[in-house]
Every structure is written in structure tokens, then in C-alpha cells.
Amino acid sequence: MFGIAAYLHDLGSWRSLRDPREADRLTQAEWGVMRTHAYYTYQILNPIEVLNLVASWSSLHQERLDGSGYPFHIGEDDLPLGARLMAVADVFTGITENRRTARG
């Protein structure tokens, strides 16, 4: 299930204005749109009952323990372990991949 969640965690990014890997800097408005990707991931996956756990882990990967994340501002007490692990994996990927050539 975690592998499926990993593949789908940025599913909502299709709603973004452009791929952040294609620009040096996003505008403030573009960042606002990009921050909606986790919400749209939830909206897409949550209605599929068999994917409820995947939807939770995938859509909550931008949340932070102190509640400062997005899209739901969920804090430590309500943040599932799978979402926490997904956040770590997402940061690791962001740090280690070459975003300029990630798409080939």
C-alpha cells in the first residue's frame, strides 16, 4: 500500500500551472496553486474506498508535526505514520534527484 501511495502522492499536481522542475522560481501565485496538489490528491483518491489508506498517506505528505503543513493543517496527534514516512521520502527525493533532468 505504501508503494502505491508513493506513486500517487503527487497525483493532484496535474492541477498546477507548470512543473516546478521547469522553472528556477515559481511566483507566489504559482506556489499557491502548487500547494493545492495534496488537497486534489485527496479529492481524487478518497472516494475510492479500497484506496482510503493510500489517500490518507498520499494527501497528508505535506503536513507537519506542528500543524504548519498543508492542506489540512493536521498536527502530530492526528498525523498517520504512513503520511510521516511519505513526507520523509518526499523530502529525500527532492534533495537527491536532479530536478532538471528528472523527466528525461
ABEGO torsion letter per residue (X at the ends): XAAAAAAAAAAAAAABABBAAABABBBAAAAAAAAAAAAAAAAAAAABAAAAAAAAAAAAAABBAAGABOAAGBBAAABBAAAAAAAAAAAAAAAABBAAAAAX
